[in-house]
Amino acid sequence: MKLYNTIMSYFWLAVATVTFISVTYLCITEGFEKYVSNYVFSIIALATFFVKRWMMKRMGNHTQFMKDQSNNSEA
């Protein structure tokens, strides 16, 4: 599951990067006011990357806490 979460985390980073580059290209070639609203998709994908990373770290800490609790109750 950790591999899947890591892959999906970097997938969202890739989506944010590709979206940002595409929208920037379209803004330059066809007009800024026409495509500026599409930057929100890049922001959402970047936010998803950071939330995914934060939740993975939080889950790792919680798993370690649960292992520590289990070891303390056995002793």
Distance bins in CASP14 RR format, pairs under 12 A and 6 or more apart:
PFRMAT RR
TARGET T0000
AUTHOR 0000-0000-0000
RMODE 2
METHOD distances of the structure
MODEL  1
1 7 0 0 0 0 0 1 0 0 0 0 0
1 8 0 0 0 0 0 1 0 0 0 0 0
1 56 0 0 0 0 0 1 0 0 0 0 0
1 59 0 0 0 0 1 0 0 0 0 0 0
1 60 0 0 0 0 0 1 0 0 0 0 0
1 63 0 0 0 0 0 1 0 0 0 0 0
2 8 0 0 0 0 0 1 0 0 0 0 0
2 9 0 0 0 0 0 1 0 0 0 0 0
2 56 1 0 0 1 0 0 0 0 0 0 0
2 57 0 0 0 0 0 1 0 0 0 0 0
2 59 0 0 0 0 1 0 0 0 0 0 0
2 60 0 0 0 0 1 0 0 0 0 0 0
2 63 0 0 0 0 0 1 0 0 0 0 0
3 9 0 0 0 0 0 1 0 0 0 0 0
3 10 0 0 0 0 0 1 0 0 0 0 0
3 56 0 0 0 0 0 1 0 0 0 0 0
4 10 0 0 0 0 0 1 0 0 0 0 0
4 11 0 0 0 0 0 1 0 0 0 0 0
4 52 0 0 0 0 0 1 0 0 0 0 0
4 56 0 0 0 0 0 1 0 0 0 0 0
5 11 0 0 0 0 0 1 0 0 0 0 0
5 12 0 0 0 0 0 1 0 0 0 0 0
5 49 0 0 0 0 0 1 0 0 0 0 0
5 51 0 0 0 0 0 1 0 0 0 0 0
5 52 1 0 0 1 0 0 0 0 0 0 0
5 53 0 0 0 0 1 0 0 0 0 0 0
5 54 0 0 0 0 0 1 0 0 0 0 0
5 55 0 0 0 0 1 0 0 0 0 0 0
5 56 1 0 1 0 0 0 0 0 0 0 0
5 57 0 0 0 0 0 1 0 0 0 0 0
5 58 0 0 0 0 0 1 0 0 0 0 0
5 59 0 0 0 0 1 0 0 0 0 0 0
5 60 0 0 0 0 0 1 0 0 0 0 0
6 12 0 0 0 0 0 1 0 0 0 0 0
6 13 0 0 0 0 0 1 0 0 0 0 0
6 49 0 0 0 0 0 1 0 0 0 0 0
6 52 0 0 0 0 1 0 0 0 0 0 0
6 53 0 0 0 0 1 0 0 0 0 0 0
6 56 1 0 0 1 0 0 0 0 0 0 0
6 57 0 0 0 0 0 1 0 0 0 0 0
7 13 0 0 0 0 0 1 0 0 0 0 0
7 14 0 0 0 0 0 1 0 0 0 0 0
7 52 0 0 0 0 0 1 0 0 0 0 0
7 56 0 0 0 0 0 1 0 0 0 0 0
8 14 0 0 0 0 0 1 0 0 0 0 0
8 15 0 0 0 0 0 1 0 0 0 0 0
8 45 0 0 0 0 0 1 0 0 0 0 0
8 48 0 0 0 0 1 0 0 0 0 0 0
8 49 0 0 0 0 1 0 0 0 0 0 0
8 51 0 0 0 0 0 1 0 0 0 0 0
8 52 1 0 0 1 0 0 0 0 0 0 0
8 53 0 0 0 0 0 1 0 0 0 0 0
8 55 0 0 0 0 0 1 0 0 0 0 0
8 56 0 0 0 0 1 0 0 0 0 0 0
9 15 0 0 0 0 0 1 0 0 0 0 0
9 16 0 0 0 0 0 1 0 0 0 0 0
9 45 0 0 0 0 0 1 0 0 0 0 0
9 46 0 0 0 0 0 1 0 0 0 0 0
9 48 0 0 0 0 1 0 0 0 0 0 0
9 49 1 0 0 1 0 0 0 0 0 0 0
9 50 0 0 0 0 1 0 0 0 0 0 0
9 51 0 0 0 0 1 0 0 0 0 0 0
9 52 1 0 1 0 0 0 0 0 0 0 0
9 53 1 0 1 0 0 0 0 0 0 0 0
9 54 0 0 0 0 0 1 0 0 0 0 0
9 55 0 0 0 0 1 0 0 0 0 0 0
9 56 1 0 0 1 0 0 0 0 0 0 0
9 57 0 0 0 0 0 1 0 0 0 0 0
10 16 0 0 0 0 0 1 0 0 0 0 0
10 17 0 0 0 0 0 1 0 0 0 0 0
10 45 0 0 0 0 0 1 0 0 0 0 0
10 48 0 0 0 0 0 1 0 0 0 0 0
10 49 1 0 0 1 0 0 0 0 0 0 0
10 52 0 0 0 0 1 0 0 0 0 0 0
10 53 0 0 0 0 1 0 0 0 0 0 0
10 56 0 0 0 0 0 1 0 0 0 0 0
11 17 0 0 0 0 0 1 0 0 0 0 0
11 18 0 0 0 0 0 1 0 0 0 0 0
11 45 0 0 0 0 1 0 0 0 0 0 0
11 48 0 0 0 0 1 0 0 0 0 0 0
11 49 0 0 0 0 1 0 0 0 0 0 0
11 52 0 0 0 0 1 0 0 0 0 0 0
12 18 0 0 0 0 0 1 0 0 0 0 0
12 19 0 0 0 0 0 1 0 0 0 0 0
12 41 0 0 0 0 0 1 0 0 0 0 0
12 42 0 0 0 0 0 1 0 0 0 0 0
12 43 0 0 0 0 0 1 0 0 0 0 0
12 44 0 0 0 0 1 0 0 0 0 0 0
12 45 1 0 1 0 0 0 0 0 0 0 0
12 46 1 0 0 1 0 0 0 0 0 0 0
12 47 0 0 0 0 1 0 0 0 0 0 0
12 48 1 0 1 0 0 0 0 0 0 0 0
12 49 1 0 1 0 0 0 0 0 0 0 0
12 50 0 0 0 0 1 0 0 0 0 0 0
12 51 0 0 0 0 1 0 0 0 0 0 0
12 52 1 0 0 1 0 0 0 0 0 0 0
12 53 0 0 0 0 1 0 0 0 0 0 0
12 56 0 0 0 0 0 1 0 0 0 0 0
13 19 0 0 0 0 0 1 0 0 0 0 0
13 20 0 0 0 0 0 1 0 0 0 0 0
13 42 0 0 0 0 0 1 0 0 0 0 0
13 45 1 0 0 1 0 0 0 0 0 0 0
13 46 1 0 0 1 0 0 0 0 0 0 0
13 47 0 0 0 0 0 1 0 0 0 0 0
13 48 0 0 0 0 1 0 0 0 0 0 0
13 49 1 0 1 0 0 0 0 0 0 0 0
13 50 0 0 0 0 1 0 0 0 0 0 0
13 52 0 0 0 0 1 0 0 0 0 0 0
13 53 0 0 0 0 1 0 0 0 0 0 0
14 20 0 0 0 0 0 1 0 0 0 0 0
14 21 0 0 0 0 0 1 0 0 0 0 0
14 42 0 0 0 0 0 1 0 0 0 0 0
14 45 0 0 0 0 1 0 0 0 0 0 0
14 46 0 0 0 0 0 1 0 0 0 0 0
14 48 0 0 0 0 0 1 0 0 0 0 0
14 49 0 0 0 0 1 0 0 0 0 0 0
15 21 0 0 0 0 0 1 0 0 0 0 0
15 22 0 0 0 0 0 1 0 0 0 0 0
15 41 0 0 0 0 1 0 0 0 0 0 0
15 42 0 0 0 0 1 0 0 0 0 0 0
15 43 0 0 0 0 0 1 0 0 0 0 0
15 44 0 0 0 0 1 0 0 0 0 0 0
15 45 1 0 1 0 0 0 0 0 0 0 0
15 46 0 0 0 0 1 0 0 0 0 0 0
15 47 0 0 0 0 0 1 0 0 0 0 0
15 48 0 0 0 0 1 0 0 0 0 0 0
15 49 0 0 0 0 1 0 0 0 0 0 0
15 52 0 0 0 0 0 1 0 0 0 0 0
16 22 0 0 0 0 0 1 0 0 0 0 0
16 23 0 0 0 0 0 1 0 0 0 0 0
16 39 0 0 0 0 0 1 0 0 0 0 0
16 40 0 0 0 0 0 1 0 0 0 0 0
16 41 0 0 0 0 1 0 0 0 0 0 0
16 42 1 0 1 0 0 0 0 0 0 0 0
16 43 1 0 0 1 0 0 0 0 0 0 0
16 44 0 0 0 0 1 0 0 0 0 0 0
16 45 1 1 0 0 0 0 0 0 0 0 0
16 46 1 0 1 0 0 0 0 0 0 0 0
16 47 0 0 0 0 1 0 0 0 0 0 0
16 48 1 0 0 1 0 0 0 0 0 0 0
16 49 1 0 0 1 0 0 0 0 0 0 0
16 50 0 0 0 0 1 0 0 0 0 0 0
16 52 0 0 0 0 0 1 0 0 0 0 0
17 23 0 0 0 0 0 1 0 0 0 0 0
17 24 0 0 0 0 0 1 0 0 0 0 0
17 41 0 0 0 0 0 1 0 0 0 0 0
17 42 0 0 0 0 1 0 0 0 0 0 0
17 45 0 0 0 0 1 0 0 0 0 0 0
17 46 0 0 0 0 1 0 0 0 0 0 0
17 49 0 0 0 0 1 0 0 0 0 0 0
18 24 0 0 0 0 0 1 0 0 0 0 0
18 25 0 0 0 0 0 1 0 0 0 0 0
18 41 0 0 0 0 0 1 0 0 0 0 0
18 42 0 0 0 0 1 0 0 0 0 0 0
18 45 0 0 0 0 1 0 0 0 0 0 0
18 46 0 0 0 0 0 1 0 0 0 0 0
19 25 0 0 0 0 0 1 0 0 0 0 0
19 26 0 0 0 0 0 1 0 0 0 0 0
19 35 0 0 0 0 0 1 0 0 0 0 0
19 38 1 0 0 1 0 0 0 0 0 0 0
19 39 0 0 0 0 1 0 0 0 0 0 0
19 40 0 0 0 0 1 0 0 0 0 0 0
19 41 1 0 1 0 0 0 0 0 0 0 0
19 42 1 0 1 0 0 0 0 0 0 0 0
19 43 0 0 0 0 1 0 0 0 0 0 0
19 44 0 0 0 0 1 0 0 0 0 0 0
19 45 1 0 0 1 0 0 0 0 0 0 0
19 46 0 0 0 0 1 0 0 0 0 0 0
19 48 0 0 0 0 0 1 0 0 0 0 0
19 49 0 0 0 0 0 1 0 0 0 0 0
20 26 0 0 0 0 0 1 0 0 0 0 0
20 27 0 0 0 0 0 1 0 0 0 0 0
20 35 0 0 0 0 0 1 0 0 0 0 0
20 38 0 0 0 0 1 0 0 0 0 0 0
20 39 1 0 0 1 0 0 0 0 0 0 0
20 40 0 0 0 0 0 1 0 0 0 0 0
20 41 0 0 0 0 1 0 0 0 0 0 0
20 42 1 0 1 0 0 0 0 0 0 0 0
20 43 0 0 0 0 1 0 0 0 0 0 0
20 44 0 0 0 0 0 1 0 0 0 0 0
20 45 0 0 0 0 1 0 0 0 0 0 0
20 46 0 0 0 0 1 0 0 0 0 0 0
21 27 0 0 0 0 0 1 0 0 0 0 0
21 28 0 0 0 0 0 1 0 0 0 0 0
21 38 0 0 0 0 0 1 0 0 0 0 0
21 39 0 0 0 0 0 1 0 0 0 0 0
21 42 0 0 0 0 1 0 0 0 0 0 0
22 28 0 0 0 0 0 1 0 0 0 0 0
22 29 0 0 0 0 0 1 0 0 0 0 0
22 30 0 0 0 0 0 1 0 0 0 0 0
22 35 0 0 0 0 1 0 0 0 0 0 0
22 38 0 0 0 0 1 0 0 0 0 0 0
22 39 0 0 0 0 0 1 0 0 0 0 0
22 41 0 0 0 0 1 0 0 0 0 0 0
22 42 0 0 0 0 1 0 0 0 0 0 0
22 45 0 0 0 0 0 1 0 0 0 0 0
23 29 0 0 0 0 0 1 0 0 0 0 0
23 30 0 0 0 0 0 1 0 0 0 0 0
23 31 0 0 0 0 0 1 0 0 0 0 0
23 32 0 0 0 0 0 1 0 0 0 0 0
23 34 0 0 0 0 0 1 0 0 0 0 0
23 35 1 0 1 0 0 0 0 0 0 0 0
23 36 0 0 0 0 1 0 0 0 0 0 0
23 37 0 0 0 0 1 0 0 0 0 0 0
23 38 1 0 1 0 0 0 0 0 0 0 0
23 39 1 0 1 0 0 0 0 0 0 0 0
23 40 0 0 0 0 1 0 0 0 0 0 0
23 41 1 0 0 1 0 0 0 0 0 0 0
23 42 1 0 0 1 0 0 0 0 0 0 0
23 43 0 0 0 0 0 1 0 0 0 0 0
23 45 0 0 0 0 0 1 0 0 0 0 0
24 30 0 0 0 0 0 1 0 0 0 0 0
24 31 0 0 0 0 0 1 0 0 0 0 0
24 32 0 0 0 0 1 0 0 0 0 0 0
24 35 0 0 0 0 1 0 0 0 0 0 0
24 36 0 0 0 0 0 1 0 0 0 0 0
24 38 0 0 0 0 1 0 0 0 0 0 0
24 39 0 0 0 0 1 0 0 0 0 0 0
24 42 0 0 0 0 1 0 0 0 0 0 0
25 31 0 0 0 0 0 1 0 0 0 0 0
25 32 0 0 0 0 0 1 0 0 0 0 0
25 35 0 0 0 0 1 0 0 0 0 0 0
25 38 0 0 0 0 0 1 0 0 0 0 0
26 32 0 0 0 0 1 0 0 0 0 0 0
26 33 0 0 0 0 0 1 0 0 0 0 0
26 34 1 0 0 1 0 0 0 0 0 0 0
26 35 1 0 1 0 0 0 0 0 0 0 0
26 36 0 0 0 0 1 0 0 0 0 0 0
26 37 0 0 0 0 0 1 0 0 0 0 0
26 38 1 0 0 1 0 0 0 0 0 0 0
26 39 0 0 0 0 0 1 0 0 0 0 0
26 42 0 0 0 0 0 1 0 0 0 0 0
27 33 0 0 0 0 1 0 0 0 0 0 0
27 34 1 0 0 1 0 0 0 0 0 0 0
27 35 1 0 1 0 0 0 0 0 0 0 0
27 36 1 0 0 1 0 0 0 0 0 0 0
27 37 0 0 0 0 0 1 0 0 0 0 0
27 38 0 0 0 0 1 0 0 0 0 0 0
27 39 0 0 0 0 1 0 0 0 0 0 0
27 42 0 0 0 0 0 1 0 0 0 0 0
28 34 0 0 0 0 0 1 0 0 0 0 0
28 35 0 0 0 0 1 0 0 0 0 0 0
28 36 0 0 0 0 0 1 0 0 0 0 0
29 35 0 0 0 0 1 0 0 0 0 0 0
30 36 0 0 0 0 0 1 0 0 0 0 0
30 38 0 0 0 0 0 1 0 0 0 0 0
31 38 0 0 0 0 0 1 0 0 0 0 0
32 38 0 0 0 0 0 1 0 0 0 0 0
32 39 0 0 0 0 0 1 0 0 0 0 0
35 41 0 0 0 0 0 1 0 0 0 0 0
35 42 0 0 0 0 0 1 0 0 0 0 0
36 42 0 0 0 0 0 1 0 0 0 0 0
36 43 0 0 0 0 0 1 0 0 0 0 0
37 43 0 0 0 0 0 1 0 0 0 0 0
38 44 0 0 0 0 0 1 0 0 0 0 0
38 45 0 0 0 0 0 1 0 0 0 0 0
39 45 0 0 0 0 0 1 0 0 0 0 0
39 46 0 0 0 0 0 1 0 0 0 0 0
40 46 0 0 0 0 0 1 0 0 0 0 0
40 47 0 0 0 0 0 1 0 0 0 0 0
41 47 0 0 0 0 0 1 0 0 0 0 0
41 48 0 0 0 0 0 1 0 0 0 0 0
42 48 0 0 0 0 0 1 0 0 0 0 0
42 49 0 0 0 0 0 1 0 0 0 0 0
43 49 0 0 0 0 0 1 0 0 0 0 0
43 50 0 0 0 0 0 1 0 0 0 0 0
44 50 0 0 0 0 0 1 0 0 0 0 0
44 51 0 0 0 0 0 1 0 0 0 0 0
45 51 0 0 0 0 0 1 0 0 0 0 0
45 52 0 0 0 0 0 1 0 0 0 0 0
46 52 0 0 0 0 0 1 0 0 0 0 0
46 53 0 0 0 0 0 1 0 0 0 0 0
47 53 0 0 0 0 0 1 0 0 0 0 0
47 54 0 0 0 0 0 1 0 0 0 0 0
48 54 0 0 0 0 0 1 0 0 0 0 0
48 55 0 0 0 0 0 1 0 0 0 0 0
49 55 0 0 0 0 0 1 0 0 0 0 0
49 56 0 0 0 0 0 1 0 0 0 0 0
50 56 0 0 0 0 0 1 0 0 0 0 0
50 57 0 0 0 0 0 1 0 0 0 0 0
51 57 0 0 0 0 0 1 0 0 0 0 0
51 58 0 0 0 0 0 1 0 0 0 0 0
52 58 0 0 0 0 0 1 0 0 0 0 0
52 59 0 0 0 0 0 1 0 0 0 0 0
53 59 0 0 0 0 0 1 0 0 0 0 0
53 60 0 0 0 0 0 1 0 0 0 0 0
54 60 0 0 0 0 0 1 0 0 0 0 0
54 61 0 0 0 0 0 1 0 0 0 0 0
55 61 0 0 0 0 0 1 0 0 0 0 0
55 62 0 0 0 0 0 1 0 0 0 0 0
56 62 0 0 0 0 0 1 0 0 0 0 0
56 63 0 0 0 0 0 1 0 0 0 0 0
57 63 0 0 0 0 0 1 0 0 0 0 0
57 64 0 0 0 0 0 1 0 0 0 0 0
58 64 0 0 0 0 0 1 0 0 0 0 0
58 65 0 0 0 0 0 1 0 0 0 0 0
59 65 0 0 0 0 0 1 0 0 0 0 0
59 66 0 0 0 0 0 1 0 0 0 0 0
60 66 0 0 0 0 1 0 0 0 0 0 0
60 67 0 0 0 0 1 0 0 0 0 0 0
60 68 0 0 0 0 0 1 0 0 0 0 0
61 67 0 0 0 0 0 1 0 0 0 0 0
61 68 0 0 0 0 0 1 0 0 0 0 0
62 68 0 0 0 0 0 1 0 0 0 0 0
62 69 0 0 0 0 0 1 0 0 0 0 0
63 69 0 0 0 0 0 1 0 0 0 0 0
63 70 0 0 0 0 0 1 0 0 0 0 0
64 70 0 0 0 0 0 1 0 0 0 0 0
64 71 0 0 0 0 0 1 0 0 0 0 0
65 71 0 0 0 0 0 1 0 0 0 0 0
65 72 0 0 0 0 0 1 0 0 0 0 0
66 72 0 0 0 0 0 1 0 0 0 0 0
66 73 0 0 0 0 0 1 0 0 0 0 0
67 73 0 0 0 0 0 1 0 0 0 0 0
67 74 0 0 0 0 0 1 0 0 0 0 0
68 74 0 0 0 0 0 1 0 0 0 0 0
68 75 0 0 0 0 0 1 0 0 0 0 0
69 75 0 0 0 0 0 1 0 0 0 0 0
END
